[in-house]
Amino acid sequence: MDILSHALWGGVAFGRAKKRDFWAAFTLGAAPDLLAFTVPSAARLVSYMSGNGLTEGFRHNMADFPQYVFTLYSIGHSLVIFTAVFVGVWLLRKKPYIPLLAWGFHVFLDIFTHSIDFFPTPFLWPFSDYRFNGLSWGHPIIFIPNVLLLALAYGLWAWSRRKDKVMRFEGD
């Protein structure tokens, strides 16, 4: 799934309690991709803007990525690592940190929305290299419902918040 959708799903699913929780869940929803792709994407953008690579465009090929990207991708897209961090934070705080679930949701969504051809999700890493061959998030059967469901989720959230404000106002 695309990084913006991950961030938006994280925010609406796990950050509705407080504004601070929203932004934490929004960021944590994007975090696995940010971890892996920020540095190489920035380098590619700088190269592209400086005139290098203008003929090849801005598309990434798997061979274009340095090895560290695959390692960071594996760390950020592992349900094993996510679970260890989630439990560790829970033990330290003595209660679960709900916005952190946006990270796990990111991984869950990617399992089914990444094909084996381009960054399949190593959700069992480091114990297994198994990757599920999902349907690419760019495919219309995934992309269009994703956009519609995000619009619906945010619309319902906005409507419920507005309804709550009206009820509180009328109750005063």
mmCIF file of the C-alpha atoms, coordinates in Angstrom:
data_MODEL
# 
_entry.id   MODEL 
# 
loop_
_atom_site.group_PDB 
_atom_site.id 
_atom_site.type_symbol 
_atom_site.label_atom_id 
_atom_site.label_alt_id 
_atom_site.label_comp_id 
_atom_site.label_asym_id 
_atom_site.label_entity_id 
_atom_site.label_seq_id 
_atom_site.pdbx_PDB_ins_code 
_atom_site.Cartn_x 
_atom_site.Cartn_y 
_atom_site.Cartn_z 
_atom_site.occupancy 
_atom_site.B_iso_or_equiv 
_atom_site.pdbx_formal_charge 
_atom_site.auth_seq_id 
_atom_site.auth_comp_id 
_atom_site.auth_asym_id 
_atom_site.auth_atom_id 
_atom_site.pdbx_PDB_model_num 
ATOM 1   C CA . MET A 1 1   ? 0.000   0.000   0.000   1.00 0.00 ? 1   MET A CA 1 
ATOM 2   C CA . ASP A 1 2   ? 1.180   3.552   -0.553  1.00 0.00 ? 2   ASP A CA 1 
ATOM 3   C CA . ILE A 1 3   ? 2.753   5.471   2.317   1.00 0.00 ? 3   ILE A CA 1 
ATOM 4   C CA . LEU A 1 4   ? 0.031   8.136   2.525   1.00 0.00 ? 4   LEU A CA 1 
ATOM 5   C CA . SER A 1 5   ? -2.708  5.504   2.819   1.00 0.00 ? 5   SER A CA 1 
ATOM 6   C CA . HIS A 1 6   ? -0.750  3.768   5.576   1.00 0.00 ? 6   HIS A CA 1 
ATOM 7   C CA . ALA A 1 7   ? -0.452  7.044   7.474   1.00 0.00 ? 7   ALA A CA 1 
ATOM 8   C CA . LEU A 1 8   ? -4.129  7.876   6.993   1.00 0.00 ? 8   LEU A CA 1 
ATOM 9   C CA . TRP A 1 9   ? -5.282  4.390   8.056   1.00 0.00 ? 9   TRP A CA 1 
ATOM 10  C CA . GLY A 1 10  ? -3.019  4.581   11.102  1.00 0.00 ? 10  GLY A CA 1 
ATOM 11  C CA . GLY A 1 11  ? -4.469  7.927   12.135  1.00 0.00 ? 11  GLY A CA 1 
ATOM 12  C CA . VAL A 1 12  ? -8.134  7.045   11.691  1.00 0.00 ? 12  VAL A CA 1 
ATOM 13  C CA . ALA A 1 13  ? -7.869  3.522   13.123  1.00 0.00 ? 13  ALA A CA 1 
ATOM 14  C CA . PHE A 1 14  ? -5.616  4.127   16.134  1.00 0.00 ? 14  PHE A CA 1 
ATOM 15  C CA . GLY A 1 15  ? -5.415  7.862   16.766  1.00 0.00 ? 15  GLY A CA 1 
ATOM 16  C CA . ARG A 1 16  ? -8.940  9.089   17.308  1.00 0.00 ? 16  ARG A CA 1 
ATOM 17  C CA . ALA A 1 17  ? -8.664  9.569   21.082  1.00 0.00 ? 17  ALA A CA 1 
ATOM 18  C CA . LYS A 1 18  ? -6.568  12.749  21.098  1.00 0.00 ? 18  LYS A CA 1 
ATOM 19  C CA . LYS A 1 19  ? -4.861  14.992  18.553  1.00 0.00 ? 19  LYS A CA 1 
ATOM 20  C CA . ARG A 1 20  ? -1.470  13.851  19.842  1.00 0.00 ? 20  ARG A CA 1 
ATOM 21  C CA . ASP A 1 21  ? -2.502  10.204  19.388  1.00 0.00 ? 21  ASP A CA 1 
ATOM 22  C CA . PHE A 1 22  ? -3.681  10.940  15.851  1.00 0.00 ? 22  PHE A CA 1 
ATOM 23  C CA . TRP A 1 23  ? -0.321  12.357  14.794  1.00 0.00 ? 23  TRP A CA 1 
ATOM 24  C CA . ALA A 1 24  ? 1.562   9.553   16.535  1.00 0.00 ? 24  ALA A CA 1 
ATOM 25  C CA . ALA A 1 25  ? -0.567  6.887   14.800  1.00 0.00 ? 25  ALA A CA 1 
ATOM 26  C CA . PHE A 1 26  ? -0.348  8.771   11.489  1.00 0.00 ? 26  PHE A CA 1 
ATOM 27  C CA . THR A 1 27  ? 3.469   8.803   11.729  1.00 0.00 ? 27  THR A CA 1 
ATOM 28  C CA . LEU A 1 28  ? 3.736   5.229   13.011  1.00 0.00 ? 28  LEU A CA 1 
ATOM 29  C CA . GLY A 1 29  ? 1.477   4.087   10.170  1.00 0.00 ? 29  GLY A CA 1 
ATOM 30  C CA . ALA A 1 30  ? 4.050   5.397   7.697   1.00 0.00 ? 30  ALA A CA 1 
ATOM 31  C CA . ALA A 1 31  ? 7.134   4.516   9.768   1.00 0.00 ? 31  ALA A CA 1 
ATOM 32  C CA . PRO A 1 32  ? 8.059   1.146   8.186   1.00 0.00 ? 32  PRO A CA 1 
ATOM 33  C CA . ASP A 1 33  ? 8.284   2.741   4.728   1.00 0.00 ? 33  ASP A CA 1 
ATOM 34  C CA . LEU A 1 34  ? 9.958   5.881   6.043   1.00 0.00 ? 34  LEU A CA 1 
ATOM 35  C CA . LEU A 1 35  ? 12.596  3.742   7.749   1.00 0.00 ? 35  LEU A CA 1 
ATOM 36  C CA . ALA A 1 36  ? 13.458  1.887   4.564   1.00 0.00 ? 36  ALA A CA 1 
ATOM 37  C CA . PHE A 1 37  ? 12.950  4.446   1.813   1.00 0.00 ? 37  PHE A CA 1 
ATOM 38  C CA . THR A 1 38  ? 13.625  7.980   3.072   1.00 0.00 ? 38  THR A CA 1 
ATOM 39  C CA . VAL A 1 39  ? 17.382  8.039   2.455   1.00 0.00 ? 39  VAL A CA 1 
ATOM 40  C CA . PRO A 1 40  ? 17.437  6.325   -0.969  1.00 0.00 ? 40  PRO A CA 1 
ATOM 41  C CA . SER A 1 41  ? 14.414  8.316   -2.161  1.00 0.00 ? 41  SER A CA 1 
ATOM 42  C CA . ALA A 1 42  ? 15.998  11.599  -1.093  1.00 0.00 ? 42  ALA A CA 1 
ATOM 43  C CA . ALA A 1 43  ? 19.255  10.641  -2.816  1.00 0.00 ? 43  ALA A CA 1 
ATOM 44  C CA . ARG A 1 44  ? 17.360  9.676   -5.960  1.00 0.00 ? 44  ARG A CA 1 
ATOM 45  C CA . LEU A 1 45  ? 15.404  12.949  -5.890  1.00 0.00 ? 45  LEU A CA 1 
ATOM 46  C CA . VAL A 1 46  ? 18.581  15.013  -5.506  1.00 0.00 ? 46  VAL A CA 1 
ATOM 47  C CA . SER A 1 47  ? 20.167  13.092  -8.377  1.00 0.00 ? 47  SER A CA 1 
ATOM 48  C CA . TYR A 1 48  ? 17.056  13.554  -10.510 1.00 0.00 ? 48  TYR A CA 1 
ATOM 49  C CA . MET A 1 49  ? 16.812  17.285  -9.761  1.00 0.00 ? 49  MET A CA 1 
ATOM 50  C CA . SER A 1 50  ? 20.503  17.851  -10.490 1.00 0.00 ? 50  SER A CA 1 
ATOM 51  C CA . GLY A 1 51  ? 19.988  16.547  -14.017 1.00 0.00 ? 51  GLY A CA 1 
ATOM 52  C CA . ASN A 1 52  ? 21.317  13.032  -13.491 1.00 0.00 ? 52  ASN A CA 1 
ATOM 53  C CA . GLY A 1 53  ? 18.948  10.331  -14.573 1.00 0.00 ? 53  GLY A CA 1 
ATOM 54  C CA . LEU A 1 54  ? 16.447  12.603  -16.321 1.00 0.00 ? 54  LEU A CA 1 
ATOM 55  C CA . THR A 1 55  ? 16.106  10.146  -19.183 1.00 0.00 ? 55  THR A CA 1 
ATOM 56  C CA . GLU A 1 56  ? 15.374  7.189   -16.929 1.00 0.00 ? 56  GLU A CA 1 
ATOM 57  C CA . GLY A 1 57  ? 12.666  8.939   -14.949 1.00 0.00 ? 57  GLY A CA 1 
ATOM 58  C CA . PHE A 1 58  ? 11.931  8.533   -11.258 1.00 0.00 ? 58  PHE A CA 1 
ATOM 59  C CA . ARG A 1 59  ? 10.945  4.838   -11.180 1.00 0.00 ? 59  ARG A CA 1 
ATOM 60  C CA . HIS A 1 60  ? 12.811  2.535   -8.844  1.00 0.00 ? 60  HIS A CA 1 
ATOM 61  C CA . ASN A 1 61  ? 14.024  -0.867  -9.890  1.00 0.00 ? 61  ASN A CA 1 
ATOM 62  C CA . MET A 1 62  ? 14.832  -3.459  -7.195  1.00 0.00 ? 62  MET A CA 1 
ATOM 63  C CA . ALA A 1 63  ? 18.477  -3.412  -8.350  1.00 0.00 ? 63  ALA A CA 1 
ATOM 64  C CA . ASP A 1 64  ? 18.627  0.361   -7.720  1.00 0.00 ? 64  ASP A CA 1 
ATOM 65  C CA . PHE A 1 65  ? 18.350  -0.089  -3.952  1.00 0.00 ? 65  PHE A CA 1 
ATOM 66  C CA . PRO A 1 66  ? 21.405  -0.585  -1.733  1.00 0.00 ? 66  PRO A CA 1 
ATOM 67  C CA . GLN A 1 67  ? 21.403  -3.667  0.505   1.00 0.00 ? 67  GLN A CA 1 
ATOM 68  C CA . TYR A 1 68  ? 20.720  -1.673  3.690   1.00 0.00 ? 68  TYR A CA 1 
ATOM 69  C CA . VAL A 1 69  ? 17.278  -0.764  2.302   1.00 0.00 ? 69  VAL A CA 1 
ATOM 70  C CA . PHE A 1 70  ? 16.281  -4.444  2.236   1.00 0.00 ? 70  PHE A CA 1 
ATOM 71  C CA . THR A 1 71  ? 17.528  -4.901  5.805   1.00 0.00 ? 71  THR A CA 1 
ATOM 72  C CA . LEU A 1 72  ? 15.617  -1.845  7.044   1.00 0.00 ? 72  LEU A CA 1 
ATOM 73  C CA . TYR A 1 73  ? 12.557  -2.955  5.068   1.00 0.00 ? 73  TYR A CA 1 
ATOM 74  C CA . SER A 1 74  ? 12.714  -6.368  6.746   1.00 0.00 ? 74  SER A CA 1 
ATOM 75  C CA . ILE A 1 75  ? 13.004  -4.822  10.211  1.00 0.00 ? 75  ILE A CA 1 
ATOM 76  C CA . GLY A 1 76  ? 10.134  -2.388  9.663   1.00 0.00 ? 76  GLY A CA 1 
ATOM 77  C CA . HIS A 1 77  ? 7.853   -4.920  7.950   1.00 0.00 ? 77  HIS A CA 1 
ATOM 78  C CA . SER A 1 78  ? 8.265   -7.783  10.413  1.00 0.00 ? 78  SER A CA 1 
ATOM 79  C CA . LEU A 1 79  ? 5.332   -8.693  12.640  1.00 0.00 ? 79  LEU A CA 1 
ATOM 80  C CA . VAL A 1 80  ? 7.903   -10.417 14.863  1.00 0.00 ? 80  VAL A CA 1 
ATOM 81  C CA . ILE A 1 81  ? 9.811   -7.149  15.423  1.00 0.00 ? 81  ILE A CA 1 
ATOM 82  C CA . PHE A 1 82  ? 6.572   -5.172  15.761  1.00 0.00 ? 82  PHE A CA 1 
ATOM 83  C CA . THR A 1 83  ? 5.246   -7.589  18.397  1.00 0.00 ? 83  THR A CA 1 
ATOM 84  C CA . ALA A 1 84  ? 8.486   -7.446  20.381  1.00 0.00 ? 84  ALA A CA 1 
ATOM 85  C CA . VAL A 1 85  ? 8.456   -3.628  20.347  1.00 0.00 ? 85  VAL A CA 1 
ATOM 86  C CA . PHE A 1 86  ? 4.731   -3.423  21.162  1.00 0.00 ? 86  PHE A CA 1 
ATOM 87  C CA . VAL A 1 87  ? 5.067   -5.805  24.130  1.00 0.00 ? 87  VAL A CA 1 
ATOM 88  C CA . GLY A 1 88  ? 8.245   -4.058  25.285  1.00 0.00 ? 88  GLY A CA 1 
ATOM 89  C CA . VAL A 1 89  ? 6.551   -0.643  25.235  1.00 0.00 ? 89  VAL A CA 1 
ATOM 90  C CA . TRP A 1 90  ? 3.517   -2.133  27.006  1.00 0.00 ? 90  TRP A CA 1 
ATOM 91  C CA . LEU A 1 91  ? 5.719   -3.535  29.770  1.00 0.00 ? 91  LEU A CA 1 
ATOM 92  C CA . LEU A 1 92  ? 7.585   -0.231  30.172  1.00 0.00 ? 92  LEU A CA 1 
ATOM 93  C CA . ARG A 1 93  ? 4.416   1.892   30.231  1.00 0.00 ? 93  ARG A CA 1 
ATOM 94  C CA . LYS A 1 94  ? 2.356   -0.713  32.111  1.00 0.00 ? 94  LYS A CA 1 
ATOM 95  C CA . LYS A 1 95  ? -0.395  -0.209  29.533  1.00 0.00 ? 95  LYS A CA 1 
ATOM 96  C CA . PRO A 1 96  ? -0.551  -0.640  25.745  1.00 0.00 ? 96  PRO A CA 1 
ATOM 97  C CA . TYR A 1 97  ? 0.332   2.299   23.534  1.00 0.00 ? 97  TYR A CA 1 
ATOM 98  C CA . ILE A 1 98  ? -2.545  2.157   21.051  1.00 0.00 ? 98  ILE A CA 1 
ATOM 99  C CA . PRO A 1 99  ? -1.047  4.429   18.328  1.00 0.00 ? 99  PRO A CA 1 
ATOM 100 C CA . LEU A 1 100 ? 1.764   1.877   17.948  1.00 0.00 ? 100 LEU A CA 1 
ATOM 101 C CA . LEU A 1 101 ? -0.798  -0.534  16.498  1.00 0.00 ? 101 LEU A CA 1 
ATOM 102 C CA . ALA A 1 102 ? -0.663  1.587   13.322  1.00 0.00 ? 102 ALA A CA 1 
ATOM 103 C CA . TRP A 1 103 ? 2.756   0.023   12.634  1.00 0.00 ? 103 TRP A CA 1 
ATOM 104 C CA . GLY A 1 104 ? 1.377   -3.498  12.948  1.00 0.00 ? 104 GLY A CA 1 
ATOM 105 C CA . PHE A 1 105 ? -1.607  -2.574  10.769  1.00 0.00 ? 105 PHE A CA 1 
ATOM 106 C CA . HIS A 1 106 ? 0.812   -1.253  8.120   1.00 0.00 ? 106 HIS A CA 1 
ATOM 107 C CA . VAL A 1 107 ? 2.566   -4.619  8.026   1.00 0.00 ? 107 VAL A CA 1 
ATOM 108 C CA . PHE A 1 108 ? -0.733  -6.525  7.940   1.00 0.00 ? 108 PHE A CA 1 
ATOM 109 C CA . LEU A 1 109 ? -1.992  -4.475  4.989   1.00 0.00 ? 109 LEU A CA 1 
ATOM 110 C CA . ASP A 1 110 ? 1.289   -4.855  3.111   1.00 0.00 ? 110 ASP A CA 1 
ATOM 111 C CA . ILE A 1 111 ? 1.197   -8.642  3.368   1.00 0.00 ? 111 ILE A CA 1 
ATOM 112 C CA . PHE A 1 112 ? -1.774  -8.681  1.002   1.00 0.00 ? 112 PHE A CA 1 
ATOM 113 C CA . THR A 1 113 ? -1.065  -5.557  -1.068  1.00 0.00 ? 113 THR A CA 1 
ATOM 114 C CA . HIS A 1 114 ? 2.493   -6.276  -2.229  1.00 0.00 ? 114 HIS A CA 1 
ATOM 115 C CA . SER A 1 115 ? 3.258   -8.731  -4.987  1.00 0.00 ? 115 SER A CA 1 
ATOM 116 C CA . ILE A 1 116 ? 6.258   -11.001 -4.860  1.00 0.00 ? 116 ILE A CA 1 
ATOM 117 C CA . ASP A 1 117 ? 7.823   -8.904  -7.671  1.00 0.00 ? 117 ASP A CA 1 
ATOM 118 C CA . PHE A 1 118 ? 8.393   -5.650  -5.764  1.00 0.00 ? 118 PHE A CA 1 
ATOM 119 C CA . PHE A 1 119 ? 9.132   -5.528  -2.047  1.00 0.00 ? 119 PHE A CA 1 
ATOM 120 C CA . PRO A 1 120 ? 7.043   -8.438  -0.840  1.00 0.00 ? 120 PRO A CA 1 
ATOM 121 C CA . THR A 1 121 ? 6.450   -8.208  2.909   1.00 0.00 ? 121 THR A CA 1 
ATOM 122 C CA . PRO A 1 122 ? 8.865   -10.222 5.104   1.00 0.00 ? 122 PRO A CA 1 
ATOM 123 C CA . PHE A 1 123 ? 6.350   -10.382 7.959   1.00 0.00 ? 123 PHE A CA 1 
ATOM 124 C CA . LEU A 1 124 ? 8.014   -13.377 9.673   1.00 0.00 ? 124 LEU A CA 1 
ATOM 125 C CA . TRP A 1 125 ? 11.546  -11.961 9.532   1.00 0.00 ? 125 TRP A CA 1 
ATOM 126 C CA . PRO A 1 126 ? 14.048  -12.857 11.072  1.00 0.00 ? 126 PRO A CA 1 
ATOM 127 C CA . PHE A 1 127 ? 12.642  -16.375 11.556  1.00 0.00 ? 127 PHE A CA 1 
ATOM 128 C CA . SER A 1 128 ? 11.500  -16.985 8.005   1.00 0.00 ? 128 SER A CA 1 
ATOM 129 C CA . ASP A 1 129 ? 11.961  -15.522 4.539   1.00 0.00 ? 129 ASP A CA 1 
ATOM 130 C CA . TYR A 1 130 ? 8.417   -16.511 3.537   1.00 0.00 ? 130 TYR A CA 1 
ATOM 131 C CA . ARG A 1 131 ? 6.575   -13.808 1.642   1.00 0.00 ? 131 ARG A CA 1 
ATOM 132 C CA . PHE A 1 132 ? 2.965   -13.879 0.506   1.00 0.00 ? 132 PHE A CA 1 
ATOM 133 C CA . ASN A 1 133 ? 2.339   -13.031 -3.152  1.00 0.00 ? 133 ASN A CA 1 
ATOM 134 C CA . GLY A 1 134 ? -0.360  -10.396 -2.778  1.00 0.00 ? 134 GLY A CA 1 
ATOM 135 C CA . LEU A 1 135 ? -2.002  -8.120  -5.287  1.00 0.00 ? 135 LEU A CA 1 
ATOM 136 C CA . SER A 1 136 ? -0.162  -4.832  -5.827  1.00 0.00 ? 136 SER A CA 1 
ATOM 137 C CA . TRP A 1 137 ? -1.751  -1.875  -4.066  1.00 0.00 ? 137 TRP A CA 1 
ATOM 138 C CA . GLY A 1 138 ? -1.599  0.040   -7.357  1.00 0.00 ? 138 GLY A CA 1 
ATOM 139 C CA . HIS A 1 139 ? -4.067  -2.389  -8.959  1.00 0.00 ? 139 HIS A CA 1 
ATOM 140 C CA . PRO A 1 140 ? -7.513  -0.755  -9.334  1.00 0.00 ? 140 PRO A CA 1 
ATOM 141 C CA . ILE A 1 141 ? -9.191  -3.563  -7.372  1.00 0.00 ? 141 ILE A CA 1 
ATOM 142 C CA . ILE A 1 142 ? -7.108  -2.508  -4.333  1.00 0.00 ? 142 ILE A CA 1 
ATOM 143 C CA . PHE A 1 143 ? -6.460  1.181   -4.983  1.00 0.00 ? 143 PHE A CA 1 
ATOM 144 C CA . ILE A 1 144 ? -10.018 2.370   -5.670  1.00 0.00 ? 144 ILE A CA 1 
ATOM 145 C CA . PRO A 1 145 ? -11.665 0.627   -2.666  1.00 0.00 ? 145 PRO A CA 1 
ATOM 146 C CA . ASN A 1 146 ? -8.791  1.849   -0.477  1.00 0.00 ? 146 ASN A CA 1 
ATOM 147 C CA . VAL A 1 147 ? -9.428  5.477   -1.422  1.00 0.00 ? 147 VAL A CA 1 
ATOM 148 C CA . LEU A 1 148 ? -13.195 5.087   -1.042  1.00 0.00 ? 148 LEU A CA 1 
ATOM 149 C CA . LEU A 1 149 ? -12.891 3.368   2.345   1.00 0.00 ? 149 LEU A CA 1 
ATOM 150 C CA . LEU A 1 150 ? -10.469 6.023   3.596   1.00 0.00 ? 150 LEU A CA 1 
ATOM 151 C CA . ALA A 1 151 ? -12.911 8.749   2.531   1.00 0.00 ? 151 ALA A CA 1 
ATOM 152 C CA . LEU A 1 152 ? -15.749 6.892   4.264   1.00 0.00 ? 152 LEU A CA 1 
ATOM 153 C CA . ALA A 1 153 ? -13.722 6.325   7.466   1.00 0.00 ? 153 ALA A CA 1 
ATOM 154 C CA . TYR A 1 154 ? -12.691 9.986   7.714   1.00 0.00 ? 154 TYR A CA 1 
ATOM 155 C CA . GLY A 1 155 ? -16.194 11.142  6.802   1.00 0.00 ? 155 GLY A CA 1 
ATOM 156 C CA . LEU A 1 156 ? -17.738 8.996   9.543   1.00 0.00 ? 156 LEU A CA 1 
ATOM 157 C CA . TRP A 1 157 ? -15.133 10.166  12.028  1.00 0.00 ? 157 TRP A CA 1 
ATOM 158 C CA . ALA A 1 158 ? -15.774 13.836  11.177  1.00 0.00 ? 158 ALA A CA 1 
ATOM 159 C CA . TRP A 1 159 ? -19.529 13.270  11.382  1.00 0.00 ? 159 TRP A CA 1 
ATOM 160 C CA . SER A 1 160 ? -19.261 11.559  14.795  1.00 0.00 ? 160 SER A CA 1 
ATOM 161 C CA . ARG A 1 161 ? -17.043 14.350  16.151  1.00 0.00 ? 161 ARG A CA 1 
ATOM 162 C CA . ARG A 1 162 ? -19.459 16.987  14.884  1.00 0.00 ? 162 ARG A CA 1 
ATOM 163 C CA . LYS A 1 163 ? -22.398 15.084  16.372  1.00 0.00 ? 163 LYS A CA 1 
ATOM 164 C CA . ASP A 1 164 ? -20.580 14.843  19.739  1.00 0.00 ? 164 ASP A CA 1 
ATOM 165 C CA . LYS A 1 165 ? -19.892 18.601  19.729  1.00 0.00 ? 165 LYS A CA 1 
ATOM 166 C CA . VAL A 1 166 ? -23.536 19.393  18.956  1.00 0.00 ? 166 VAL A CA 1 
ATOM 167 C CA . MET A 1 167 ? -24.723 17.072  21.740  1.00 0.00 ? 167 MET A CA 1 
ATOM 168 C CA . ARG A 1 168 ? -22.317 18.635  24.240  1.00 0.00 ? 168 ARG A CA 1 
ATOM 169 C CA . PHE A 1 169 ? -23.412 22.110  23.208  1.00 0.00 ? 169 PHE A CA 1 
ATOM 170 C CA . GLU A 1 170 ? -27.096 21.260  23.551  1.00 0.00 ? 170 GLU A CA 1 
ATOM 171 C CA . GLY A 1 171 ? -26.475 19.631  26.933  1.00 0.00 ? 171 GLY A CA 1 
ATOM 172 C CA . ASP A 1 172 ? -24.925 22.780  28.453  1.00 0.00 ? 172 ASP A CA 1 
# 
